[in-house]
Amino acid sequence: MQINIAPKYILDKTLERKKKDAYRPEYIDLKAMLKEILTLANRFVPSESGSILLDDPILNQNRQKAGVLHFVACFGKGSAALMETMLPVKIGIAGRTYTSGRVYISKSAREDKHFFPAMDQKTKFVTKSIVCAPIRIKGATIGVIELINRIDRVNYDQADLNLLKIFAEYTSTLIQNLLDARRFGELSIRDNLTGLYNDRYFYDRLTKDISKALKRKSDLSLLFLDLDRFKEVNDTHGHLAGSRVLVEVGALIFESIERFRTATAARYGGDEFVVMLPGLDAEAAGAAAERLRESIERFTFLKTRFHGGRAIKLKGQITCSIGVSTLKSCAAGQMRDVHEALIKKADSAMYRSKDSGKNMVTIAD
């Protein structure tokens, strides 16, 4: 039985459950686990096709999920076409199971009002019957496991459904174990306030990515970001409010650069942040920095109650100054000199933004 597994970046996405606004995790190899689950499920409930779908747990700046399910593992005719496919959580029998949190049997899928035929069109498969069960972690539904077209029988029955529920629980247990193991390992590389990487991990990653870029003769850009008027928040509203602003800035940084799969974002110290963008030249990095600057300028900070404080709703007061440097603008000397020059140029460009009136992006010469 050929089981197709989603690409690394999708598996990374579906495992980002340490914190609401945490940045991208270190990769955990889920392939063997997912293959084992579907293999066993198919052994006990023989089916022509089957899938495991997990949601996207990253919250946007409005504290809302993306509202999609990712096909992370599947088997059956045409199932390879489902890799990198997203299914809205309110569509299809899988979506119905996810949103309701209840098991579902469809003995005649084509006549089922919840059936979504677009997946069959994509795989050139004919769905006749479906059995689907939710996957939960600590009471919250995070995905579903489904089997399609029972072999040697016309329809699925209650016994099949009970078995699938067991595999759904098995899936949730294994995912929780992986998350616990990853969480333990991340304590040394994460900033415990924002969930972004810390400066120690950033320096290590910067050295490695510079080495890769030099070997490939490609560019690499660095953004150095400092918040404007942040001290006024601490002085006026207290340090708890200031800490909450930093958390929200971390979430905005993550959301702004999520499109770049190889990006690394870190809290550099205090209200300073750095973002590394491998493969981007000055123009592309400048555009990314401008999008980030605008998102911070437009955002309403502290618009909900936070621990120890009330909703303050700061808009327009918190802005940022950003400096951008590129690898190709630095002399290709010793590795230590290159990465220090990259940081120094971005830092100097950031201060030029400050001196020129704040809330702007400056690209280093």
C-alpha positions as CSV (number, residue, x, y, z in Angstrom):
1,M,0.0,0.0,0.0
2,Q,1.5,3.3,-1.1
3,I,1.0,6.0,1.5
4,N,1.6,9.7,0.5
5,I,2.9,12.1,3.1
6,A,2.7,15.9,3.0
7,P,5.8,18.0,2.4
8,K,7.9,19.2,5.4
9,Y,6.5,22.7,5.5
10,I,2.9,21.4,5.9
11,L,3.9,19.0,8.7
12,D,5.7,21.9,10.4
13,K,2.6,24.0,10.1
14,T,0.3,21.4,11.6
15,L,2.6,20.8,14.6
16,E,2.9,24.4,15.6
17,R,0.9,24.1,18.8
18,K,3.3,25.1,21.5
19,K,2.0,28.7,21.8
20,K,-0.7,30.6,20.1
21,D,1.8,32.9,18.4
22,A,5.0,30.8,18.3
23,Y,7.2,30.8,15.3
24,R,8.0,27.9,13.1
25,P,9.2,24.7,15.0
26,E,12.2,22.6,14.3
27,Y,11.2,19.8,12.0
28,I,9.9,16.6,13.5
29,D,9.7,13.6,11.2
30,L,6.1,12.4,11.3
31,K,6.3,10.2,8.2
32,A,6.7,6.9,10.0
33,M,4.0,7.7,12.5
34,L,1.5,8.7,9.9
35,K,2.2,5.7,7.7
36,E,1.8,3.3,10.7
37,I,-1.6,4.8,11.6
38,L,-3.0,4.5,8.1
39,T,-1.5,1.0,7.6
40,L,-3.1,-0.3,10.8
41,A,-6.4,1.5,10.2
42,N,-6.6,-0.1,6.7
43,R,-5.6,-3.5,8.1
44,F,-8.5,-3.6,10.6
45,V,-11.0,-1.7,8.4
46,P,-9.9,-2.6,4.7
47,S,-10.7,0.4,2.5
48,E,-9.9,1.6,-1.0
49,S,-8.7,5.0,0.2
50,G,-8.0,6.9,3.4
51,S,-6.6,10.2,4.7
52,I,-5.4,12.0,7.8
53,L,-6.1,15.7,7.8
54,L,-4.9,18.2,10.4
55,D,-5.8,21.8,10.8
56,D,-3.5,24.9,10.7
57,P,-3.2,26.0,14.3
58,I,-1.4,29.3,13.7
59,L,-3.5,32.2,14.8
60,N,-3.5,35.5,12.8
61,Q,-3.5,38.9,14.4
62,N,-7.2,38.7,15.1
63,R,-6.7,35.4,17.0
64,Q,-8.4,33.3,14.4
65,K,-7.3,30.1,12.7
66,A,-6.8,29.9,9.0
67,G,-9.9,27.6,8.8
68,V,-8.4,24.9,6.6
69,L,-7.5,21.3,6.9
70,H,-4.2,19.9,5.3
71,F,-4.0,16.5,3.8
72,V,-0.9,15.2,5.7
73,A,-1.2,11.5,4.8
74,C,-3.3,9.5,2.4
75,F,-3.4,6.4,0.3
76,G,-5.6,5.1,-2.6
77,K,-6.1,5.8,-6.2
78,G,-5.0,9.4,-7.2
79,S,-4.3,10.3,-3.5
80,A,-0.9,11.7,-4.5
81,A,-2.7,14.6,-6.1
82,L,-4.1,15.6,-2.6
83,M,-0.6,16.5,-1.3
84,E,-0.3,20.2,-0.6
85,T,-4.1,20.5,-0.9
86,M,-6.1,22.5,1.6
87,L,-9.8,21.8,2.4
88,P,-11.9,24.6,4.1
89,V,-13.1,23.3,7.5
90,K,-16.7,24.0,6.6
91,I,-16.7,21.9,3.4
92,G,-17.2,18.2,2.9
93,I,-17.7,15.3,5.3
94,A,-14.2,15.8,6.7
95,G,-15.1,19.4,7.4
96,R,-18.4,18.4,9.0
97,T,-16.6,15.9,11.3
98,Y,-14.0,18.5,12.2
99,T,-16.5,21.3,13.0
100,S,-18.9,19.1,14.9
101,G,-16.3,17.0,16.7
102,R,-18.5,13.9,16.1
103,V,-17.9,10.7,14.2
104,Y,-19.7,10.4,10.8
105,I,-20.8,7.6,8.5
106,S,-22.0,8.2,5.0
107,K,-23.3,5.0,3.4
108,S,-24.2,6.8,0.2
109,A,-21.7,9.6,-0.2
110,R,-23.0,10.9,-3.6
111,E,-26.4,11.5,-2.0
112,D,-25.0,13.0,1.2
113,K,-25.6,16.8,1.4
114,H,-22.2,17.2,3.0
115,F,-20.2,15.4,0.3
116,F,-17.7,17.5,-1.6
117,P,-17.2,16.1,-5.1
118,A,-14.2,18.3,-6.0
119,M,-11.8,15.9,-4.3
120,D,-13.0,13.0,-6.5
121,Q,-12.5,15.2,-9.5
122,K,-9.0,16.0,-8.4
123,T,-8.0,12.3,-7.8
124,K,-10.2,10.7,-10.5
125,F,-11.6,8.5,-7.7
126,V,-15.2,7.5,-7.1
127,T,-16.3,7.8,-3.5
128,K,-19.2,5.6,-2.5
129,S,-19.1,5.5,1.3
130,I,-17.1,7.2,4.0
131,V,-16.4,6.8,7.7
132,C,-14.7,9.7,9.5
133,A,-13.6,10.4,13.1
134,P,-12.2,13.5,14.8
135,I,-8.7,13.7,16.2
136,R,-8.6,15.6,19.5
137,I,-5.9,16.9,21.8
138,K,-7.1,17.9,25.3
139,G,-10.7,18.3,24.2
140,A,-9.9,20.4,21.1
141,T,-10.4,18.9,17.6
142,I,-7.2,19.3,15.5
143,G,-8.1,17.1,12.5
144,V,-9.8,14.0,11.2
145,I,-9.1,10.5,10.0
146,E,-11.2,9.1,7.2
147,L,-11.6,5.9,5.3
148,I,-13.4,5.6,1.9
149,N,-15.1,2.6,0.2
150,R,-15.1,-0.4,2.4
151,I,-13.5,-3.5,0.8
152,D,-15.5,-6.7,0.6
153,R,-18.6,-5.0,1.9
154,V,-21.1,-2.4,0.6
155,N,-21.0,-0.1,3.6
156,Y,-19.2,0.7,6.8
157,D,-20.9,-0.3,10.1
158,Q,-20.8,0.7,13.7
159,A,-17.9,-1.8,14.4
160,D,-15.8,0.0,11.7
161,L,-16.6,3.3,13.2
162,N,-15.6,2.1,16.7
163,L,-12.3,0.9,15.3
164,L,-11.6,4.2,13.5
165,K,-12.3,6.1,16.8
166,I,-9.5,4.0,18.4
167,F,-7.1,5.0,15.7
168,A,-8.1,8.7,16.0
169,E,-7.3,8.5,19.7
170,Y,-4.0,6.7,18.9
171,T,-3.2,9.5,16.5
172,S,-3.9,12.2,19.0
173,T,-1.7,10.4,21.6
174,L,1.2,10.1,19.3
175,I,1.0,13.8,18.2
176,Q,0.8,14.9,21.8
177,N,3.9,12.9,22.7
178,L,5.7,14.5,19.8
179,L,4.6,17.9,20.9
180,D,5.8,17.3,24.4
181,A,9.2,16.1,23.2
182,R,9.6,19.1,20.9
183,R,8.5,21.5,23.6
184,F,11.2,20.2,25.9
185,G,13.8,20.6,23.3
186,E,12.7,24.1,22.3
187,L,13.2,25.6,25.7
188,S,16.8,26.3,25.0
189,I,16.2,28.1,21.6
190,R,13.0,30.0,22.1
191,D,12.3,33.4,23.6
192,N,9.9,32.6,26.5
193,L,7.9,35.7,26.0
194,T,7.3,36.0,22.2
195,G,7.8,32.4,21.1
196,L,10.3,33.6,18.5
197,Y,13.8,32.2,18.5
198,N,16.3,33.6,20.9
199,D,19.5,35.4,19.9
200,R,21.7,32.3,20.6
201,Y,19.8,30.2,18.1
202,F,19.7,33.1,15.7
203,Y,23.5,33.5,15.6
204,D,23.9,29.7,15.0
205,R,21.3,29.7,12.2
206,L,22.8,32.9,10.6
207,T,26.3,31.3,10.4
208,K,24.8,28.2,8.7
209,D,22.6,30.1,6.3
210,I,25.4,32.5,5.3
211,S,27.6,29.5,4.5
212,K,24.9,28.0,2.3
213,A,24.3,31.3,0.5
214,L,28.0,31.7,-0.2
215,K,28.3,28.2,-1.6
216,R,25.2,28.7,-3.8
217,K,26.3,32.2,-4.8
218,S,22.9,33.5,-3.7
219,D,21.9,36.5,-1.6
220,L,20.6,36.7,2.0
221,S,19.0,39.6,3.7
222,L,18.7,40.7,7.3
223,L,16.1,42.9,8.8
224,F,16.9,44.7,12.1
225,L,13.7,46.1,13.8
226,D,13.4,48.4,16.8
227,L,10.0,49.6,18.2
228,D,9.4,53.3,18.3
229,R,8.1,54.9,21.5
230,F,8.0,51.5,23.3
231,K,9.3,53.1,26.5
232,E,6.2,55.3,26.6
233,V,4.0,52.2,26.9
234,N,6.0,50.9,29.9
235,D,6.1,54.3,31.6
236,T,2.4,55.0,31.0
237,H,0.7,51.6,31.2
238,G,3.2,49.4,33.1
239,H,5.6,46.6,32.2
240,L,2.8,44.0,31.9
241,A,1.3,46.1,29.1
242,G,4.7,46.4,27.5
243,S,5.3,42.7,27.7
244,R,1.9,42.1,26.0
245,V,2.9,44.5,23.2
246,L,6.1,42.5,22.6
247,V,4.0,39.3,22.4
248,E,1.7,40.9,19.8
249,V,4.6,42.2,17.8
250,G,6.1,38.7,17.7
251,A,2.8,37.4,16.3
252,L,2.8,40.2,13.6
253,I,6.4,39.4,12.6
254,F,5.6,35.7,12.2
255,E,2.5,36.4,10.2
256,S,4.3,38.9,8.0
257,I,7.1,36.5,7.0
258,E,5.2,33.2,7.0
259,R,5.2,33.1,3.2
260,F,9.0,32.7,3.3
261,R,9.6,29.1,4.2
262,T,13.3,29.5,5.1
263,A,12.9,32.7,7.1
264,T,14.1,32.9,10.7
265,A,12.8,35.5,13.2
266,A,14.2,36.1,16.6
267,R,13.9,38.5,19.5
268,Y,17.3,40.1,19.6
269,G,16.8,41.8,23.0
270,G,14.4,44.2,24.7
271,D,12.2,45.6,21.9
272,E,14.6,44.7,19.1
273,F,13.9,41.9,16.6
274,V,15.8,40.4,13.7
275,V,14.5,38.5,10.6
276,M,16.8,36.6,8.3
277,L,15.5,36.0,4.7
278,P,17.7,33.6,2.7
279,G,17.5,34.0,-1.0
280,L,16.1,37.6,-1.0
281,D,17.9,40.5,-2.4
282,A,17.7,44.1,-1.2
283,E,14.6,45.0,-3.2
284,A,12.6,41.9,-2.1
285,A,13.8,42.2,1.5
286,G,12.9,45.9,1.5
287,A,9.4,45.1,0.3
288,A,9.0,42.5,3.0
289,A,10.2,45.0,5.6
290,E,7.7,47.6,4.4
291,R,4.9,45.1,4.7
292,L,6.0,44.3,8.2
293,R,6.3,48.0,9.1
294,E,2.8,48.7,7.8
295,S,1.3,45.8,9.7
296,I,2.7,47.1,13.0
297,E,1.6,50.7,12.2
298,R,-2.0,49.6,11.4
299,F,-2.4,47.2,14.3
300,T,-4.4,48.0,17.4
301,F,-2.3,46.8,20.4
302,L,-3.8,45.8,23.7
303,K,-7.4,45.8,22.3
304,T,-8.4,42.9,24.7
305,R,-7.9,42.5,28.4
306,F,-4.6,40.9,29.3
307,H,-3.3,39.3,32.5
308,G,-3.1,42.0,35.2
309,G,-4.5,44.7,32.9
310,R,-7.4,46.2,30.9
311,A,-8.0,46.7,27.2
312,I,-6.1,49.9,26.2
313,K,-6.4,49.9,22.4
314,L,-3.2,51.5,21.2
315,K,-3.3,52.3,17.5
316,G,-0.7,54.4,15.7
317,Q,1.4,54.9,18.8
318,I,3.5,51.7,18.4
319,T,5.5,51.9,15.1
320,C,8.9,50.5,14.2
321,S,12.1,51.5,12.5
322,I,13.7,48.8,10.3
323,G,17.2,48.5,8.7
324,V,17.9,46.1,5.9
325,S,21.3,44.7,4.9
326,T,22.3,42.0,2.3
327,L,25.0,39.5,2.1
328,K,26.2,40.8,-1.2
329,S,26.7,44.2,0.2
330,C,29.2,42.8,2.7
331,A,32.8,41.9,1.9
332,A,33.2,38.1,1.6
333,G,35.9,37.7,4.2
334,Q,36.1,35.3,7.1
335,M,32.7,33.9,8.2
336,R,32.8,35.7,11.5
337,D,33.5,39.0,9.7
338,V,30.7,38.5,7.2
339,H,27.9,37.8,9.8
340,E,29.1,40.6,12.0
341,A,29.2,43.0,9.0
342,L,25.7,41.9,8.1
343,I,24.3,42.6,11.5
344,K,26.2,45.9,11.9
345,K,25.0,47.2,8.5
346,A,21.3,46.4,9.3
347,D,21.7,47.9,12.8
348,S,23.2,51.1,11.4
349,A,20.4,51.3,8.7
350,M,17.8,50.9,11.5
351,Y,19.3,53.9,13.4
352,R,19.2,56.0,10.2
353,S,15.5,55.2,10.1
354,K,15.3,56.4,13.7
355,D,17.2,59.6,12.9
356,S,15.1,60.3,9.8
357,G,11.8,60.4,11.7
358,K,11.1,56.8,12.8
359,N,8.5,54.4,11.3
360,M,10.4,53.8,8.1
361,V,12.6,51.3,6.3
362,T,16.2,52.0,5.4
363,I,18.3,49.7,3.2
364,A,22.0,49.7,3.9
365,D,24.4,50.8,1.1
